[in-house]
């Protein structure tokens, strides 16, 4: 990591400000060559104290590019634990690009996606769970998702994993010590103590694994297809749940010809809604394509909201749709319950149906409660947020749990200690993968490639 990297750290587009981040041993010297301090108190980055801000101009071959503020941060008290310089310029696309080009022309190279955070990990500033939490903070869709990401960024999950790994390594040390001295059998009380630690570790692994579904929900949301016949009120329902007019609402059947997607915060859970074309016999080629896309959205959905016009009842066609996708998690929504001719919800659908009126808003709060209860298995508490694992953690802990279970069985059935130690090492290494104690270059490249360029 001897080279110095640079990238735009703010979102692309026009804004009040943009920030170009530069990190590496030569960061101050590189920015020196394109920064002209202005004013008595301003200094070039190489002469500036740590955590100070300096006013001036970034220059290029054609002269002054932009008026900027340059912030200087000295290692190790920086995000990457390297020297870091951040240039705040005007947020237009042209000045931002030219400032970055000026820095690159002086010897920095363009950072890879996530490379700043990767350096923070490799330099010991963050463990791997905290590095992943940086991306979770950036991509959080709800306050609850942000809270969970901040808990992980604070190292709460890492602390639990480190304790678990430490306990398992202590057991491994005892086992390997007895392998080195085969003439000494493990005393019954020592064996019982080791088994107790292993079983406690396995129980904790399973507790962590139980948080995986909720972790996936908070990080990625729930893909939810809104389906039903034309004019059942699908678009009206989407607008009500979003709290704004996102979809066109019309009395004319077949208004929605394409899939409309939008995300809403439903009781702290990010729900990705897909409003689909009305399901019926298509009248033209465009509607036929819209219905095909509806079917595709339905197949990809984690949750289905099947909207039925309560004033019309359930048609045979809708019955066939319910049967066709009965394996899907489905909530049946009887809309237009405010109309005089609205039919009551059939008894057989009482557990999966909700009555609402998009016109009056009646029933929307119970519907939101039902959506949350359907996709979230338990209560949301602080302890759960602290240790909510992601898919990568889940994979590692599944392997750790399987290896720990085999270790327990081998120890209880009196198998040779070499076999016990073999599975226990697998468990310890798998647990270490969660926080980055055991990693490969491929794993790190895959994780950090999903980050944005300036992070």
N, C-alpha and C positions, 0 to 999 in steps of 0.2 A: 504494500500500500504506500509506496514511495511517491507515486504520482499525485497530482492535485486535481480534484474534480470540480466541475461547476455545472449548475443547471438552474432553470427558472423554478422557484419554489412556490409560486402562486399560480392560480388558475389561468388558463389561456383566455385571452379576450380583453376587451377594453374595461379598465377599472381605474380607480383613483391612484392606486399604487401597484407596483410589481416588485418582487424581491428576487434577486439572483444570489444564490448561495454558493460559496466557494469554500472547499475544505481540503486540507492537506498541509504538508510541511512548508510548501512554498506559497500558500495562499496570500499572506501579506505582501510578499515581494511581487507576485504576479499582479495583484491589484494596484500596487505602487506604480506600475508601468503604464497604467491607463487612467489613473485618478489624479486630478489636480486639486489639492486642498485649496479652499478659499476662506480667508479670514484668519485672524491672529491665533485663534484657539484650535483650528483644524490641523491635523497631522496626517502624514501618509501612514497607511496601515502598519508598515514595518517599524515605525517610530512611535506608534500609539500604544497607550496602556490598554490592558484587557478590559472588556466591557465598557467601551467608550464609543461615542458616535461622532462622526466628523462630516462636515459639510464641504461640498465641492462639485466637481464636474468629471464625468467620464468622457474621455476623448478617444478618437479614432483617427484613421489616416486623413479624413476630411475635416478634422477639427472637433469641436465640442459636440457630443451626442446628446447629453442630457444633464440636467441639474439633479444631484443625488445626495443621499445621506449614506455614509459607509459606517457600518457597525463592526467593531473588531472584538473577537473573542479568542483568548489565548488558551492553548491546551494546558492542563487537561479539563478545565472547567467549561467544556462545550458539549454539544449533543454527540459529536463523533469522537470526542476526546483528542481531536486534532486541532490545529489552528484553523479558525473559521472566520471568514469575512462575508458579511451580507450587505448587498448593495440595494438600497431602496430607491427606485426610479419611478418616473411617471408610468401609469399603467397601460398606455397604448401598446398595441402589438408591435409597431415599428421601433419605438425607442427600447422596448424590452429586448427585442431580438438583436438590435445593434449593440446594446450594452453587453449582452451575453457573448456576441461575436468578438467584441473587443477583448473581453477577458480570455476567451479561448485562443485568440491570436497571440496572447502574451505567454502561453505555455500551459494553460489548464486544458484538460480534456473534458468532453461532455460526459456527465455521469450516466450510468446505467439506471434503469428503474429500481428504486429502493436502495441505491448504493450508499446513500448517506446513513440510512438506518442499518444497513449491513455492516458498515464500518463501526457504528456504535456498538453493535453486537460483538464483532471481532475484537474490538478494543476493550471489551468488558464493561461498557457503559450500560448495556441492557442484556438480559438473558433473552432466549428465543421467544418465550411467551410474551415478554414485554415488547419486543420488536413487532410481533404480530398485532399486539394491542394498539400500536401506533396506527396501523392501517384500519383497525376496527374503529378507532376514534374518528378518523377521517370519513369513513363510510357509514357511520351510524345514522340510522333513519329516524330514531325516536330517542327521547330522553332516557328511557330505560336501557336501550342499547348502548348509549353513551356512558351511563353509569357502570354497566358491566365491563365496557372497554377500559374505563378509568381504573376500576378495581384491579384488572389484570395488569394495566400499565404500572400500577403502584406496587406490583410484585406479589399480590396476595396468592395467586395460583402458584407462582414459583416457590414461595415459602413452603407451601403444602407439599409440593413435589420434591423439594430438596429434603424435607424431613422424611418423606416416604423413602426416597433413595438412600438416605443415610441409614435408616433402620434395616433396609434390605442388604446394604453393604456390610453392616455389622454381622448379620447372619452369615453372609458369604465368607467373611473373614474367619468366623468360628469353624465353618465347614472346611475351608481350605487348610486351616491349621491342623485339623484332625487328619486330613489327607496326607500332610507332611509327616505326621507321626501316627502311622497306621496301627501301631501296637496299643494305642490308647483309644478305647471305645468312647463314644459320646455318653456321658453320664445321663441317666434317665431324667433327672431334673433339668439338666442343660438342654436336652432334646425337647422336653416339654416347653421350656422357655423359648427356644428357637421356633417351634411350631406355633406358639402363641403369637410371636411377632409376625410370622408369615401369614397367619390367618387374619390378623388385624390389618396387615398391609393389603391383602386380597379384598377384604371388606371395604377398605377405603378406595381402592381402585374401582370397585363396583359402584361406590357412591359417586365418584367422579364421572364414570361412564353414564350414570343416570341423568347427568346434566346435559349430555350431548344434544338430545333433541331440542331442548329449550335454547341451547346455545346456537344451534343452526337457525332456529326461528328468529332470534334477535339479530343475528348477523346478516342473514340473507332474506328474511321475510317469508311470507307464505303466499305462493302463487294461487290465486283464487279466481276461478272462472265464474262469471255471471251468465247463466243461460236461461232460456225460456222461449216461449212463442213470441212472435212480433206483438208489440203493444202490451206486453205483460207488465212493463214498468222497469225493465233492466237498466236503461239509461237513467231513468229517474232515481233508481236506487243508488247507482254509482254516484250521481251528483249529491244525493243526500249524505252518503257516507264520506264523501270528500269534503262536503261543506262548501262546494262551489259548482258552477255549471261547467263541467268538463265535456259532457256528451250532449249532442243535440237531442232534444225531446220533442216529439211530434205525434199528433194523432194519426198520421199516415203510417200504415204498417210498412216495415222494411226500411226504416230510416237509417239504421245502423248497417252499413255494408261491409265494414272492416272491423278488425279487433282494436278496441281503444284500451290503452293501458295507463294506469295511474296508481300511485302509492298513497295509502292513508295510514294514519296512526290510530289503530283501534285498541283502546285500553292499554297503550304502551307497546303494542305489537305492530311491526311494519307489515301491512297486508298489501300485496301487489295485485290489484284488481284488473281483470281483463273482461271488459264489456264486449260481448260477442253479438254477431248478427243473429236475428231471430231464427229459431229452428222451425222450418216448415219446408214444403215442397217449393223449390226455387222457381221464380217466374222469369228470370233472365240469367245471362251468363255471369254478370257481375254479382248478383245475389248468390248464385251457385258457388262462386269462389269465396264469398263471405261466409257462407255456411260451412264450406270445407275448412276454412280457417277456424271457425268456431269449434268444429270437431277436434281439430289439432290442439287448440287451447285447452279443451276439456280433457284430452288425454294427458297433457303435461301438468295439469293443475294438481296442487296438493289438497285443495278444498274447492268444492263446487257449491255455489248458491243458485239453486233452481227456483226461478221466480215464476209464480203461477198467478194468473188473474183470478182473484177470489170471486169475481162476479161471473166468471165463465166456467169455473170448476176445472177439474183435471180431464184433459182430452185423452183418448186412446193413444195418440201420438206421444203425449207427455208421459203416459204410463210406460210406453216402450223405452223412452229415454231413461226413466228412473231404473228400469230393469237392466238396460244395457250397461249402465255405469254404477250398478249397485255396489261394486267393490270400492268405489271412490267415497271418501268422506264427504257427505252431502248434507247441506241444510236446505230444507224446502221452505220457501218464503211465499206466503199468500199475501199478495199486494192488493190494494184497493179495498181494504176491510171497512173503509168508511162509507162505501156505497150500500144502498138499501138492499140490493139484490145479492150482496156478498154471501157466499155459502160458508158454513162453519168448517173448521179444519177436521178432516176425517180422523177418527180415533186411531187408525193404524199408523198415522203419521204424527201423532201427538208428541212423540219423543224427538222427532227430527224436524219439526215444522214450527215456524214463527209467523204470526199474523202482524202485518204492518200496513201503514198508509203513507206512501210517499207524499201525498197531498197535504196531510195534516201533521206528519211526523210521528204519529202514534205508533208505538212498537219499535222504534229505531234503537232506543237505549237497551231494551231487552235483547234485540238482535245483536248489538255490539257485545253484550255480555255473553251471549251464546257463541259468537264467533271466537272470542277469547277462550272460553271454556273448552271449545272443540279443539283448538290448536295448542293449548297450553295445559299441561297435565297437572300442574300444581300451583301453589301460591308463589308469588314472586317475593322472595325475602333477601336480605343482605347477604346471608351466608351462601345462598345459591349464586348470586351475582359474582361473589369473590372467586369462585372456582368453576365457572361455566366454561367448559372445554369446547374446542372447535374440532373439525373433522380430522385434522392431522393428529391432534392430541388423542382423539378417540382411537385412531388406528394404532398408535404406539401403546396406549393403555390396554387395548384389547389383547395385543401380543404379550404385554407384561402380565396381564391377568391369567392368560392361558399358561404361560411359563411358570407363574407362581403356583397355580393349581397343580401342575405336574410336579413341582418341587415338593409341595406338601404331601402329595401321594407317595412320592419316592421315599421321603423321610419316614412317613408313617408305616410303609410296608417293608422297611429295612433294606432298600436297594443300596448298592455301593455309593459311597459319598461322591465319587467322580460324576455319576449321573445326577446326583442332587446338585452339585456345583455347576454342571453344564447348563441346566435349566435356570438356575438362579442367576447365572451371568447373563443369560438372555433377558431375563426380567429386569435386571439392573440396567442393562444397556438400553432397553426399550423405554424405561422410565426416564433415563438420561436424555433420550431424544426429545422429550417434551420441552426441556429447558435449554437444550443445545449442548449438553455435556458430551453427547456422542452424536456427531453429525457427519454428513458427506458433502462434498462440494455440490453434487447434483441436488441434494435436498435444499441447501441454502439458495442455490440459483433459482429453484422452483418457487420457494417462499417469497424471495425479494423481487422476483420478476413481476409479481402481481401488484407491487406498489406503484404509485405514481412517480413520474420522472424526478421531481425535485425533492422526494422524501426518501 
